[in-house]
Amino acid sequence: MKGRLIALDHFEAAEAAALMVDGRLEDLFIDSDAPRPGAIYRAIADRPVKGQGGMFLRTPDGPAFLRQVKGLSPGRPILVQVTGHPEPGKALPVTAKILFKSRYAIVTPGARGLNVSRSIRDDDRRDALLAIAHAEMGESDMGLILRSSCADADDAEIAEDIRAMHDMAVTVMGDAQGDSAEKLTEGDGPHVLAWREWIGEGALETAPGCFGDHGVLDEVDALRSPEATLPGGASMAIEPTRALVAVDVNTGGDTSPAAGLKANIAAARDLPRQLRLRGLGGQIVIDLAPMSKKDRRQFETTLRAAFKSDIVETALVGWTPLGHFELQRKRDRIALKERLR
């Protein structure tokens, strides 16, 4: 199918959402039993971790780890938000910097100011959005960020979104005190995430079984293999280990002098999609196909451009002495291999 399609269905009994573009799977959300990123807790400080500058917290869903100890003593309640999925056997990662994020608006308690996404460059539109922000936020001591999705959105919908997020923020932040740990919000599931993050025109399919009808299941089944094919006969193998995710780029049957650069450029363009679909994060090391050092700038420029539009926070760390390239990526979703049977 040509064009853009958002399919809302279930995968192995779990709520799921898939984004297809011209018949290719571009993104995938699958729910799990683990606490969702974005969930907010009133947690209870438990004990500091010496040498790590952090504190273990008690939550209804088990221990959490907060990289903060200043002003926090054992037994004290604190509001925290889940930032990602923990590695096996580790505590839930949380932050005290709470964000209330929706399709158009992000309300930021504790960080005042009204801001518009830098990607919206039309001055008249920016002024109009700031006028909406001032009207809806009033004298609130909370901050607001209007997302890039506001560029072409209906003003009434933007205003309604701001009100909803602000009202939720006021309610949750007012529940900070208490003697027991409690989950205050659940975090967004796959269908809400699809509405929130996949902005743009396209068809919407919600009929049960639509994953099978539109080829989503076939695309997911192909992800069982660590190998991802690339143009020109090249490929890359993406294999998570206990310590990191290893990406090995291969030229295939191409033996021309430019084969290494072509394979590496193709890998750079497809890597964000592959990592999203496979739900992989943490430390990522790319073992590139052979290419000269003068070509490194072109590869890095392509890689940076590819990750610029990725919705998962990723830091491009740089080159190692052995010529590998390292990334650090947020663990904001469950690894797909844990969902496949």
KOLNU-849449 format. One record per residue (C-alpha): residue number from 1; chain; x negated, z, y negated; residue in one letter. Coordinates in Angstrom, 2 decimals, decimal comma. Each point is the difference from the previous one (the first is absolute). Example, Ala and Ser with C-alpha at 12.3 -4.5 7.8 and 13.67 -1.06 7.14 Angstrom:
residues 2
resi->1&chain->A&X->-12,30&Z->7,80&Y->4,50&resn->A
resi->2&chain->A&X->-1,37&Z->-0,66&Y->-3,44&resn->S
This chain:
residues 341
resi->1&chain->A&X->0,00&Z->0,00&Y->0,00&resn->M
resi->2&chain->A&X->-1,34&Z->-0,99&Y->-3,39&resn->K
resi->3&chain->A&X->0,20&Z->2,43&Y->-2,90&resn->G
resi->4&chain->A&X->0,10&Z->3,75&Y->-0,24&resn->R
resi->5&chain->A&X->2,09&Z->2,16&Y->2,34&resn->L
resi->6&chain->A&X->0,48&Z->3,77&Y->0,15&resn->I
resi->7&chain->A&X->1,32&Z->1,12&Y->3,38&resn->A
resi->8&chain->A&X->1,40&Z->3,52&Y->0,46&resn->L
resi->9&chain->A&X->0,38&Z->0,96&Y->3,64&resn->D
resi->10&chain->A&X->-1,32&Z->2,50&Y->2,58&resn->H
resi->11&chain->A&X->-3,14&Z->-0,20&Y->2,13&resn->F
resi->12&chain->A&X->0,01&Z->1,98&Y->3,24&resn->E
resi->13&chain->A&X->2,86&Z->2,17&Y->-1,36&resn->A
resi->14&chain->A&X->-1,83&Z->0,76&Y->-3,26&resn->A
resi->15&chain->A&X->1,14&Z->-1,26&Y->-3,40&resn->E
resi->16&chain->A&X->-2,17&Z->-2,94&Y->-1,08&resn->A
resi->17&chain->A&X->-0,34&Z->-2,66&Y->-2,69&resn->A
resi->18&chain->A&X->-1,91&Z->-3,27&Y->0,11&resn->A
resi->19&chain->A&X->-1,04&Z->-2,40&Y->-2,74&resn->L
resi->20&chain->A&X->-0,33&Z->-3,61&Y->1,14&resn->M
resi->21&chain->A&X->-1,43&Z->-2,77&Y->-2,22&resn->V
resi->22&chain->A&X->0,25&Z->-3,58&Y->1,26&resn->D
resi->23&chain->A&X->0,44&Z->1,27&Y->3,54&resn->G
resi->24&chain->A&X->-3,04&Z->2,30&Y->-0,07&resn->R
resi->25&chain->A&X->0,18&Z->3,79&Y->0,07&resn->L
resi->26&chain->A&X->-1,40&Z->1,37&Y->-3,27&resn->E
resi->27&chain->A&X->0,89&Z->3,68&Y->0,17&resn->D
resi->28&chain->A&X->1,65&Z->2,45&Y->2,35&resn->L
resi->29&chain->A&X->1,39&Z->3,52&Y->-0,33&resn->F
resi->30&chain->A&X->0,88&Z->1,99&Y->3,14&resn->I
resi->31&chain->A&X->1,32&Z->3,55&Y->-0,12&resn->D
resi->32&chain->A&X->-1,44&Z->2,82&Y->2,09&resn->S
resi->33&chain->A&X->0,59&Z->3,66&Y->0,77&resn->D
resi->34&chain->A&X->-2,91&Z->1,00&Y->-2,26&resn->A
resi->35&chain->A&X->0,64&Z->1,22&Y->-3,56&resn->P
resi->36&chain->A&X->0,37&Z->-3,00&Y->-2,28&resn->R
resi->37&chain->A&X->-2,43&Z->-0,62&Y->-2,86&resn->P
resi->38&chain->A&X->1,79&Z->1,04&Y->-3,20&resn->G
resi->39&chain->A&X->1,75&Z->2,99&Y->1,59&resn->A
resi->40&chain->A&X->-0,14&Z->3,11&Y->-2,19&resn->I
resi->41&chain->A&X->-0,42&Z->3,57&Y->1,25&resn->Y
resi->42&chain->A&X->0,02&Z->3,43&Y->-1,47&resn->R
resi->43&chain->A&X->-3,03&Z->1,12&Y->1,99&resn->A
resi->44&chain->A&X->-1,64&Z->3,39&Y->0,29&resn->I
resi->45&chain->A&X->-3,75&Z->0,33&Y->-0,55&resn->A
resi->46&chain->A&X->-1,64&Z->1,26&Y->3,18&resn->D
resi->47&chain->A&X->-3,79&Z->0,11&Y->-0,11&resn->R
resi->48&chain->A&X->-2,80&Z->-1,74&Y->-1,91&resn->P
resi->49&chain->A&X->-2,50&Z->-2,23&Y->1,79&resn->V
resi->50&chain->A&X->-3,51&Z->1,03&Y->-0,96&resn->K
resi->51&chain->A&X->-2,31&Z->-2,83&Y->-0,95&resn->G
resi->52&chain->A&X->2,78&Z->-2,60&Y->-0,27&resn->Q
resi->53&chain->A&X->1,69&Z->1,12&Y->-3,20&resn->G
resi->54&chain->A&X->3,44&Z->0,00&Y->1,60&resn->G
resi->55&chain->A&X->2,79&Z->2,20&Y->1,30&resn->M
resi->56&chain->A&X->2,08&Z->-0,04&Y->3,17&resn->F
resi->57&chain->A&X->3,73&Z->0,33&Y->-0,68&resn->L
resi->58&chain->A&X->2,99&Z->0,92&Y->2,14&resn->R
resi->59&chain->A&X->2,89&Z->-2,48&Y->0,14&resn->T
resi->60&chain->A&X->3,06&Z->-0,27&Y->2,28&resn->P
resi->61&chain->A&X->-1,75&Z->-2,94&Y->1,69&resn->D
resi->62&chain->A&X->-3,32&Z->1,71&Y->0,71&resn->G
resi->63&chain->A&X->-3,21&Z->0,57&Y->-1,95&resn->P
resi->64&chain->A&X->-0,89&Z->-2,11&Y->-3,04&resn->A
resi->65&chain->A&X->-3,28&Z->-0,36&Y->-1,84&resn->F
resi->66&chain->A&X->-0,23&Z->-0,02&Y->-3,80&resn->L
resi->67&chain->A&X->-3,25&Z->-0,85&Y->-1,78&resn->R
resi->68&chain->A&X->0,49&Z->2,73&Y->-2,55&resn->Q
resi->69&chain->A&X->-0,76&Z->3,72&Y->-0,13&resn->V
resi->70&chain->A&X->-0,20&Z->0,75&Y->-3,72&resn->K
resi->71&chain->A&X->2,77&Z->2,36&Y->-0,99&resn->G
resi->72&chain->A&X->1,41&Z->0,05&Y->3,52&resn->L
resi->73&chain->A&X->-0,04&Z->3,15&Y->2,11&resn->S
resi->74&chain->A&X->1,28&Z->0,66&Y->3,55&resn->P
resi->75&chain->A&X->3,73&Z->0,66&Y->0,12&resn->G
resi->76&chain->A&X->0,79&Z->-1,89&Y->-3,19&resn->R
resi->77&chain->A&X->2,65&Z->-2,77&Y->0,09&resn->P
resi->78&chain->A&X->-0,95&Z->-3,47&Y->-1,28&resn->I
resi->79&chain->A&X->1,76&Z->-3,36&Y->-0,14&resn->L
resi->80&chain->A&X->-1,89&Z->-2,73&Y->1,81&resn->V
resi->81&chain->A&X->0,65&Z->-3,61&Y->1,01&resn->Q
resi->82&chain->A&X->-1,11&Z->-1,78&Y->3,17&resn->V
resi->83&chain->A&X->-2,56&Z->-2,71&Y->-0,84&resn->T
resi->84&chain->A&X->-0,45&Z->-1,62&Y->3,41&resn->G
resi->85&chain->A&X->-0,11&Z->0,45&Y->3,74&resn->H
resi->86&chain->A&X->-2,58&Z->2,40&Y->1,44&resn->P
resi->87&chain->A&X->-2,60&Z->-0,94&Y->2,54&resn->E
resi->88&chain->A&X->0,78&Z->1,33&Y->3,51&resn->P
resi->89&chain->A&X->-0,52&Z->3,76&Y->0,15&resn->G
resi->90&chain->A&X->-0,39&Z->0,42&Y->-3,76&resn->K
resi->91&chain->A&X->2,20&Z->1,59&Y->-2,64&resn->A
resi->92&chain->A&X->2,50&Z->-1,94&Y->-2,09&resn->L
resi->93&chain->A&X->-1,65&Z->-1,35&Y->-3,20&resn->P
resi->94&chain->A&X->1,84&Z->1,08&Y->-3,16&resn->V
resi->95&chain->A&X->-0,46&Z->0,04&Y->-3,77&resn->T
resi->96&chain->A&X->1,30&Z->2,26&Y->-2,76&resn->A
resi->97&chain->A&X->0,44&Z->-3,02&Y->-2,31&resn->K
resi->98&chain->A&X->3,64&Z->-0,79&Y->0,74&resn->I
resi->99&chain->A&X->1,40&Z->-3,49&Y->-0,65&resn->L
resi->100&chain->A&X->3,64&Z->-1,08&Y->0,17&resn->F
resi->101&chain->A&X->-0,21&Z->-3,70&Y->0,76&resn->K
resi->102&chain->A&X->2,76&Z->-2,58&Y->0,17&resn->S
resi->103&chain->A&X->0,43&Z->-3,75&Y->-0,39&resn->R
resi->104&chain->A&X->-0,44&Z->-0,07&Y->-3,77&resn->Y
resi->105&chain->A&X->-1,11&Z->3,46&Y->-1,10&resn->A
resi->106&chain->A&X->-2,55&Z->2,67&Y->0,84&resn->I
resi->107&chain->A&X->0,66&Z->3,42&Y->-1,52&resn->V
resi->108&chain->A&X->-3,12&Z->2,14&Y->-0,36&resn->T
resi->109&chain->A&X->0,55&Z->3,74&Y->-0,47&resn->P
resi->110&chain->A&X->-2,95&Z->1,64&Y->-1,71&resn->G
resi->111&chain->A&X->-1,27&Z->-3,29&Y->-1,47&resn->A
resi->112&chain->A&X->1,90&Z->-0,78&Y->-3,18&resn->R
resi->113&chain->A&X->0,17&Z->-3,43&Y->-1,58&resn->G
resi->114&chain->A&X->2,09&Z->-3,16&Y->0,31&resn->L
resi->115&chain->A&X->-1,90&Z->-2,95&Y->1,43&resn->N
resi->116&chain->A&X->0,70&Z->-3,59&Y->1,06&resn->V
resi->117&chain->A&X->-1,91&Z->-1,83&Y->2,73&resn->S
resi->118&chain->A&X->-2,95&Z->-1,95&Y->-1,36&resn->R
resi->119&chain->A&X->1,08&Z->-3,03&Y->2,01&resn->S
resi->120&chain->A&X->2,94&Z->-0,41&Y->-2,42&resn->I
resi->121&chain->A&X->-1,71&Z->-1,75&Y->-2,89&resn->R
resi->122&chain->A&X->2,90&Z->-1,31&Y->-2,04&resn->D
resi->123&chain->A&X->0,05&Z->2,20&Y->-3,12&resn->D
resi->124&chain->A&X->3,73&Z->-0,37&Y->-0,60&resn->D
resi->125&chain->A&X->0,78&Z->1,01&Y->3,58&resn->R
resi->126&chain->A&X->-2,36&Z->2,97&Y->-0,21&resn->R
resi->127&chain->A&X->1,71&Z->1,17&Y->-3,20&resn->D
resi->128&chain->A&X->3,42&Z->-0,36&Y->1,61&resn->A
resi->129&chain->A&X->-1,09&Z->2,01&Y->3,03&resn->L
resi->130&chain->A&X->-1,49&Z->2,75&Y->-2,16&resn->L
resi->131&chain->A&X->3,29&Z->0,21&Y->-1,88&resn->A
resi->132&chain->A&X->1,84&Z->0,52&Y->3,31&resn->I
resi->133&chain->A&X->-2,57&Z->2,61&Y->1,04&resn->A
resi->134&chain->A&X->0,39&Z->1,96&Y->-3,25&resn->H
resi->135&chain->A&X->3,79&Z->-0,12&Y->0,23&resn->A
resi->136&chain->A&X->0,11&Z->1,26&Y->3,59&resn->E
resi->137&chain->A&X->-2,82&Z->2,56&Y->-0,05&resn->M
resi->138&chain->A&X->0,95&Z->1,54&Y->-3,34&resn->G
resi->139&chain->A&X->-1,90&Z->3,23&Y->-0,63&resn->E
resi->140&chain->A&X->-1,04&Z->0,44&Y->3,63&resn->S
resi->141&chain->A&X->-3,41&Z->1,55&Y->0,59&resn->D
resi->142&chain->A&X->-0,53&Z->-2,36&Y->2,93&resn->M
resi->143&chain->A&X->-1,76&Z->-3,35&Y->-0,14&resn->G
resi->144&chain->A&X->1,22&Z->-3,44&Y->1,04&resn->L
resi->145&chain->A&X->-1,61&Z->-3,20&Y->1,25&resn->I
resi->146&chain->A&X->2,05&Z->-3,18&Y->0,06&resn->L
resi->147&chain->A&X->-1,19&Z->-2,21&Y->2,84&resn->R
resi->148&chain->A&X->-0,78&Z->-3,73&Y->-0,04&resn->S
resi->149&chain->A&X->3,37&Z->-0,64&Y->1,67&resn->S
resi->150&chain->A&X->1,64&Z->0,74&Y->-3,37&resn->C
resi->151&chain->A&X->-1,23&Z->-3,31&Y->-1,42&resn->A
resi->152&chain->A&X->3,07&Z->-1,98&Y->1,09&resn->D
resi->153&chain->A&X->2,37&Z->2,80&Y->0,96&resn->A
resi->154&chain->A&X->3,37&Z->0,81&Y->-1,53&resn->D
resi->155&chain->A&X->-0,28&Z->2,61&Y->-2,77&resn->D
resi->156&chain->A&X->2,98&Z->1,97&Y->1,28&resn->A
resi->157&chain->A&X->-1,54&Z->0,24&Y->3,47&resn->E
resi->158&chain->A&X->-3,29&Z->1,19&Y->-1,47&resn->I
resi->159&chain->A&X->1,77&Z->2,68&Y->-2,05&resn->A
resi->160&chain->A&X->1,97&Z->1,16&Y->3,04&resn->E
resi->161&chain->A&X->-3,21&Z->0,20&Y->2,06&resn->D
resi->162&chain->A&X->-1,72&Z->2,09&Y->-2,67&resn->I
resi->163&chain->A&X->2,94&Z->2,42&Y->-0,14&resn->R
resi->164&chain->A&X->0,11&Z->0,38&Y->3,78&resn->A
resi->165&chain->A&X->-3,73&Z->0,70&Y->0,29&resn->M
resi->166&chain->A&X->0,00&Z->2,38&Y->-2,97&resn->H
resi->167&chain->A&X->2,98&Z->1,95&Y->1,34&resn->D
resi->168&chain->A&X->-1,68&Z->0,30&Y->3,40&resn->M
resi->169&chain->A&X->-3,25&Z->1,12&Y->-1,61&resn->A
resi->170&chain->A&X->1,76&Z->2,71&Y->-2,02&resn->V
resi->171&chain->A&X->1,80&Z->1,28&Y->3,10&resn->T
resi->172&chain->A&X->-3,07&Z->0,05&Y->2,26&resn->V
resi->173&chain->A&X->-2,42&Z->1,42&Y->-2,57&resn->M
resi->174&chain->A&X->2,50&Z->2,76&Y->-0,71&resn->G
resi->175&chain->A&X->-0,24&Z->1,10&Y->3,65&resn->D
resi->176&chain->A&X->-3,69&Z->0,88&Y->-0,09&resn->A
resi->177&chain->A&X->0,41&Z->3,74&Y->0,51&resn->Q
resi->178&chain->A&X->0,86&Z->1,57&Y->3,32&resn->G
resi->179&chain->A&X->-1,39&Z->2,19&Y->2,74&resn->D
resi->180&chain->A&X->0,30&Z->-2,55&Y->2,80&resn->S
resi->181&chain->A&X->-1,26&Z->-3,52&Y->0,65&resn->A
resi->182&chain->A&X->2,68&Z->-2,69&Y->-0,32&resn->E
resi->183&chain->A&X->0,27&Z->-3,78&Y->0,02&resn->K
resi->184&chain->A&X->1,67&Z->-1,05&Y->-3,27&resn->L
resi->185&chain->A&X->0,07&Z->-3,79&Y->0,44&resn->T
resi->186&chain->A&X->-0,41&Z->-2,19&Y->3,07&resn->E
resi->187&chain->A&X->-1,92&Z->-2,93&Y->-1,41&resn->G
resi->188&chain->A&X->1,23&Z->-3,60&Y->0,14&resn->D
resi->189&chain->A&X->0,72&Z->-1,70&Y->3,32&resn->G
resi->190&chain->A&X->-0,84&Z->-3,65&Y->0,80&resn->P
resi->191&chain->A&X->3,23&Z->-1,49&Y->-1,40&resn->H
resi->192&chain->A&X->-0,36&Z->1,83&Y->-3,32&resn->V
resi->193&chain->A&X->-3,71&Z->-0,85&Y->-0,13&resn->L
resi->194&chain->A&X->0,86&Z->-3,67&Y->0,44&resn->A
resi->195&chain->A&X->2,41&Z->0,17&Y->-2,94&resn->W
resi->196&chain->A&X->-2,57&Z->1,94&Y->-2,04&resn->R
resi->197&chain->A&X->-3,14&Z->-2,01&Y->0,69&resn->E
resi->198&chain->A&X->0,93&Z->-3,57&Y->0,98&resn->W
resi->199&chain->A&X->1,06&Z->-1,29&Y->-3,38&resn->I
resi->200&chain->A&X->0,90&Z->-3,64&Y->-0,45&resn->G
resi->201&chain->A&X->2,52&Z->-2,63&Y->0,94&resn->E
resi->202&chain->A&X->0,79&Z->-0,58&Y->3,64&resn->G
resi->203&chain->A&X->2,59&Z->0,20&Y->2,73&resn->A
resi->204&chain->A&X->1,14&Z->3,34&Y->1,42&resn->L
resi->205&chain->A&X->0,93&Z->0,37&Y->3,67&resn->E
resi->206&chain->A&X->1,54&Z->3,25&Y->1,27&resn->T
resi->207&chain->A&X->1,77&Z->-1,04&Y->3,21&resn->A
resi->208&chain->A&X->-1,02&Z->1,97&Y->3,11&resn->P
resi->209&chain->A&X->-2,52&Z->-2,03&Y->2,00&resn->G
resi->210&chain->A&X->-1,21&Z->-2,00&Y->-3,00&resn->C
resi->211&chain->A&X->-3,64&Z->0,78&Y->0,88&resn->F
resi->212&chain->A&X->0,41&Z->-2,11&Y->3,12&resn->G
resi->213&chain->A&X->1,94&Z->-2,72&Y->-1,80&resn->D
resi->214&chain->A&X->-2,69&Z->-0,55&Y->-2,63&resn->H
resi->215&chain->A&X->-3,15&Z->0,31&Y->2,10&resn->G
resi->216&chain->A&X->-1,03&Z->3,49&Y->-1,13&resn->V
resi->217&chain->A&X->-0,34&Z->1,28&Y->3,55&resn->L
resi->218&chain->A&X->-2,27&Z->-2,90&Y->0,95&resn->D
resi->219&chain->A&X->-2,21&Z->0,69&Y->-3,03&resn->E
resi->220&chain->A&X->-0,20&Z->3,70&Y->0,87&resn->V
resi->221&chain->A&X->-0,82&Z->-0,80&Y->3,62&resn->D
resi->222&chain->A&X->-2,98&Z->-2,10&Y->-1,16&resn->A
resi->223&chain->A&X->-1,37&Z->3,09&Y->-1,73&resn->L
resi->224&chain->A&X->-0,59&Z->1,64&Y->3,38&resn->R
resi->225&chain->A&X->-3,23&Z->-1,98&Y->0,15&resn->S
resi->226&chain->A&X->-2,90&Z->1,14&Y->-2,18&resn->P
resi->227&chain->A&X->-0,84&Z->-3,64&Y->-0,72&resn->E
resi->228&chain->A&X->1,47&Z->-1,79&Y->-3,01&resn->A
resi->229&chain->A&X->-0,42&Z->-3,76&Y->-0,24&resn->T
resi->230&chain->A&X->-1,27&Z->-1,56&Y->-3,23&resn->L
resi->231&chain->A&X->-0,03&Z->-3,60&Y->-1,31&resn->P
resi->232&chain->A&X->-2,65&Z->-2,37&Y->1,34&resn->G
resi->233&chain->A&X->-0,22&Z->1,66&Y->3,42&resn->G
resi->234&chain->A&X->-1,48&Z->3,26&Y->-1,35&resn->A
resi->235&chain->A&X->1,33&Z->3,44&Y->0,88&resn->S
resi->236&chain->A&X->-0,44&Z->3,69&Y->-0,69&resn->M
resi->237&chain->A&X->0,31&Z->2,91&Y->2,40&resn->A
resi->238&chain->A&X->1,54&Z->3,15&Y->-1,52&resn->I
resi->239&chain->A&X->-0,65&Z->3,06&Y->2,14&resn->E
resi->240&chain->A&X->0,64&Z->3,62&Y->-1,03&resn->P
resi->241&chain->A&X->-2,37&Z->2,64&Y->1,38&resn->T
resi->242&chain->A&X->0,02&Z->3,78&Y->-0,39&resn->R
resi->243&chain->A&X->-2,26&Z->-0,19&Y->-3,07&resn->A
resi->244&chain->A&X->0,92&Z->-3,30&Y->-1,69&resn->L
resi->245&chain->A&X->1,63&Z->-3,39&Y->0,24&resn->V
resi->246&chain->A&X->-2,45&Z->-2,74&Y->0,98&resn->A
resi->247&chain->A&X->0,66&Z->-3,58&Y->-1,09&resn->V
resi->248&chain->A&X->-2,16&Z->-2,69&Y->1,64&resn->D
resi->249&chain->A&X->0,16&Z->-3,51&Y->-1,52&resn->V
resi->250&chain->A&X->-0,89&Z->-2,95&Y->2,25&resn->N
resi->251&chain->A&X->-0,41&Z->-3,70&Y->-0,83&resn->T
resi->252&chain->A&X->1,29&Z->-1,30&Y->3,32&resn->G
resi->253&chain->A&X->-1,17&Z->-3,49&Y->0,93&resn->G
resi->254&chain->A&X->-1,03&Z->-1,00&Y->-3,53&resn->D
resi->255&chain->A&X->-3,81&Z->-0,30&Y->-0,15&resn->T
resi->256&chain->A&X->-0,30&Z->-1,55&Y->-3,47&resn->S
resi->257&chain->A&X->-2,20&Z->1,71&Y->-2,63&resn->P
resi->258&chain->A&X->3,07&Z->1,11&Y->-1,96&resn->A
resi->259&chain->A&X->1,85&Z->1,37&Y->3,04&resn->A
resi->260&chain->A&X->-0,87&Z->3,65&Y->-0,71&resn->G
resi->261&chain->A&X->1,17&Z->-0,10&Y->-3,61&resn->L
resi->262&chain->A&X->3,22&Z->-1,82&Y->0,89&resn->K
resi->263&chain->A&X->0,83&Z->2,53&Y->2,71&resn->A
resi->264&chain->A&X->-0,77&Z->2,95&Y->-2,28&resn->N
resi->265&chain->A&X->2,14&Z->-1,38&Y->-2,83&resn->I
resi->266&chain->A&X->2,90&Z->-0,59&Y->2,39&resn->A
resi->267&chain->A&X->-0,39&Z->3,56&Y->1,36&resn->A
resi->268&chain->A&X->-0,03&Z->1,45&Y->-3,52&resn->A
resi->269&chain->A&X->3,28&Z->-1,73&Y->-0,85&resn->R
resi->270&chain->A&X->1,82&Z->1,17&Y->3,14&resn->D
resi->271&chain->A&X->-1,48&Z->3,49&Y->0,41&resn->L
resi->272&chain->A&X->2,48&Z->1,87&Y->-2,26&resn->P
resi->273&chain->A&X->2,94&Z->-1,45&Y->1,95&resn->R
resi->274&chain->A&X->-1,56&Z->0,82&Y->3,36&resn->Q
resi->275&chain->A&X->-0,73&Z->3,60&Y->-1,01&resn->L
resi->276&chain->A&X->3,52&Z->0,46&Y->-1,38&resn->R
resi->277&chain->A&X->1,67&Z->-1,35&Y->3,13&resn->L
resi->278&chain->A&X->-2,20&Z->2,04&Y->2,32&resn->R
resi->279&chain->A&X->0,44&Z->3,15&Y->-2,10&resn->G
resi->280&chain->A&X->-3,75&Z->0,61&Y->-0,20&resn->L
resi->281&chain->A&X->-1,78&Z->2,11&Y->-2,60&resn->G
resi->282&chain->A&X->-2,97&Z->2,29&Y->-0,53&resn->G
resi->283&chain->A&X->-3,54&Z->-1,37&Y->0,06&resn->Q
resi->284&chain->A&X->-0,18&Z->-3,74&Y->0,73&resn->I
resi->285&chain->A&X->-3,26&Z->-1,82&Y->0,73&resn->V
resi->286&chain->A&X->-0,15&Z->-3,81&Y->-0,01&resn->I
resi->287&chain->A&X->-2,71&Z->-1,67&Y->2,09&resn->D
resi->288&chain->A&X->-0,09&Z->-3,42&Y->-1,63&resn->L
resi->289&chain->A&X->-0,98&Z->-3,34&Y->1,44&resn->A
resi->290&chain->A&X->-3,54&Z->-1,06&Y->-1,03&resn->P
resi->291&chain->A&X->-0,22&Z->-1,24&Y->-3,60&resn->M
resi->292&chain->A&X->-2,65&Z->0,03&Y->-2,70&resn->S
resi->293&chain->A&X->-0,22&Z->2,84&Y->-2,50&resn->K
resi->294&chain->A&X->0,84&Z->-2,36&Y->-2,85&resn->K
resi->295&chain->A&X->3,47&Z->-0,45&Y->1,54&resn->D
resi->296&chain->A&X->0,80&Z->3,71&Y->-0,07&resn->R
resi->297&chain->A&X->1,41&Z->-0,15&Y->-3,54&resn->R
resi->298&chain->A&X->2,51&Z->-2,69&Y->0,99&resn->Q
resi->299&chain->A&X->1,08&Z->2,00&Y->3,04&resn->F
resi->300&chain->A&X->0,41&Z->3,20&Y->-2,01&resn->E
resi->301&chain->A&X->1,97&Z->-1,78&Y->-2,73&resn->T
resi->302&chain->A&X->2,37&Z->-1,43&Y->2,61&resn->T
resi->303&chain->A&X->0,38&Z->3,37&Y->1,71&resn->L
resi->304&chain->A&X->0,73&Z->1,78&Y->-3,28&resn->R
resi->305&chain->A&X->2,64&Z->-2,58&Y->-0,94&resn->A
resi->306&chain->A&X->1,64&Z->0,34&Y->3,43&resn->A
resi->307&chain->A&X->0,31&Z->3,77&Y->-0,24&resn->F
resi->308&chain->A&X->1,19&Z->-0,07&Y->-3,62&resn->K
resi->309&chain->A&X->3,59&Z->-0,76&Y->1,05&resn->S
resi->310&chain->A&X->-0,04&Z->2,30&Y->3,04&resn->D
resi->311&chain->A&X->2,40&Z->2,94&Y->-0,23&resn->I
resi->312&chain->A&X->-2,36&Z->2,32&Y->1,92&resn->V
resi->313&chain->A&X->-2,67&Z->1,69&Y->-2,10&resn->E
resi->314&chain->A&X->-3,42&Z->-1,33&Y->1,07&resn->T
resi->315&chain->A&X->-3,46&Z->0,60&Y->-1,49&resn->A
resi->316&chain->A&X->-2,65&Z->-2,71&Y->0,42&resn->L
resi->317&chain->A&X->-3,09&Z->2,16&Y->0,57&resn->V
resi->318&chain->A&X->-2,66&Z->-2,71&Y->0,33&resn->G
resi->319&chain->A&X->-2,88&Z->-1,27&Y->2,12&resn->W
resi->320&chain->A&X->-2,03&Z->1,98&Y->2,51&resn->T
resi->321&chain->A&X->-3,75&Z->-0,51&Y->0,60&resn->P
resi->322&chain->A&X->0,90&Z->-1,89&Y->3,19&resn->L
resi->323&chain->A&X->2,17&Z->-2,48&Y->-1,89&resn->G
resi->324&chain->A&X->3,38&Z->1,43&Y->1,00&resn->H
resi->325&chain->A&X->2,77&Z->0,47&Y->-2,58&resn->F
resi->326&chain->A&X->1,86&Z->3,32&Y->-0,16&resn->E
resi->327&chain->A&X->3,52&Z->0,87&Y->-1,15&resn->L
resi->328&chain->A&X->1,88&Z->3,28&Y->-0,29&resn->Q
resi->329&chain->A&X->3,74&Z->-0,35&Y->0,53&resn->R
resi->330&chain->A&X->2,86&Z->2,47&Y->-0,33&resn->K
resi->331&chain->A&X->1,76&Z->0,97&Y->3,24&resn->R
resi->332&chain->A&X->3,56&Z->-0,48&Y->-1,24&resn->D
resi->333&chain->A&X->1,58&Z->-1,19&Y->3,25&resn->R
resi->334&chain->A&X->-0,17&Z->0,65&Y->3,72&resn->I
resi->335&chain->A&X->-2,35&Z->-2,29&Y->1,95&resn->A
resi->336&chain->A&X->2,04&Z->-2,73&Y->1,70&resn->L
resi->337&chain->A&X->-1,74&Z->0,56&Y->3,35&resn->K
resi->338&chain->A&X->1,64&Z->3,45&Y->0,11&resn->E
resi->339&chain->A&X->3,43&Z->-1,64&Y->-0,29&resn->R
resi->340&chain->A&X->-0,50&Z->-2,76&Y->2,61&resn->L
resi->341&chain->A&X->0,90&Z->0,72&Y->3,59&resn->R
